[in-house]
Amino acid sequence: MYTGILKIEVAGGAEMAERWTVICPCCEATLIIDAQTGAIISHEEKSKPLASLEEMARELEKQKQKREQIFQQELSSLRERERVLEEKFREALKKAEKQGEGPSFNPLDLD
């Protein structure tokens, strides 16, 4: 986001202009601004040149590789999660077997 100050010069003086046309120094978009209220009336982004077919194919291939990489990371994370959960389950089962040797009771029966 551009946070600098824009200097706008209007031919014939600012008092005579009803609208100002400003070109954004950051994204080069064209803004039409109402002189009295300062509100943006219209905004038109700078047109981007069309890429060649080879460039688009390379970009699609990069996106495909990135999606595949993210998928593999998530898959390995899921496998690791399954292993960790299995290990936690086994530890909880061992702990329950050690504590389960005594009689079990319902805490509500103590009332």
N, C-alpha and C positions, 0 to 999 in steps of 0.2 A: 504494500500500500504506500502510495506516495504521500509524504507528510510535509513537503516543502510548500513554499508560497508561489502561486501562479501570478504572473503579471499579465493582465489582459488589457490590450489597447484596442479601442474601437475607433474606426475612422469617423470623423465628425463629432467626436466627443461622446462620453458615456451617457450624457443626458439625452441624446437624440436616439440612441439605440433602444429597441424594444427587446431584442434578443442578442445574446452573445454566443459566438461559436468559439469553443475552446478545444484544443487538442491536448489530451492528457500526455504529460511527458513520460509517464511510466509505461502505459500500454498502448499509447498512440491512438486511443479511441477518440471519436469526435463527440463532444457534448454540446448541446444547445441549451443555454441557460436563460431564463426569464430575467430581464434586467431589474424589474421592480421587486420581485419576491426572492430572487436568487435560487429558485427551484429549477431542477433539471427537467427540461421539457422532453428532450429525446437523447438517446445514447446509441451510438453506432460503433461497434467494434471494428478495428482495422481488419480488413480481409486478409486471410492468410493464403499464401500461394499454395496451389495444389502440389503435392509431392508426386514424384514419379512412381510408376508401378513397382519398380525394384525397391525403392525406399519403403513403400507401404508393405511390401512382402517381407522385408527385413524387420520392420517394426512389428508385424504380426508374429514373426518367428521369435523375436525377443519376448513378446508377451506370452507366447506359448511356453517358452523355456521358464519364464518366471512363474507361471501358473503350475507347471510341473514341479518346480523346486518347492513351492509353497505346499503343494499336495504331499510331496515326499516328507517334508518336515512335519506336517500334521500327522501323517501316517506313523512316522517313527515316534512322535510324541504320544500317540494313542497306544502304541505297543508298550512304550515305557510306562504309561499310566496303568495299563493292565497288569504289568509285572509288579508295580509298586502296590496296587490294590490287593493283588494276590498275596504278597508278602505281609501286608498289614492284616489281612484276614487270617493267615496262618498264625501270626503272633497273637492275635486276639483269641483264636481257638485254643492255643496252648495255655494262655492265661486263664481262659474260662475252664479248661480241664483241671488246672491246678486249684482254682477257687471252687470248682464244682464238687469237690470231694465231700464237703459238709452238706447238711440238709438245707434245702432251699425253702424260703418262706416269702410270703407276700407282705410287704410293708404295711398294707392296709389292714392286715389282721392284727396288728399291734394296737389298734385303737380300742 
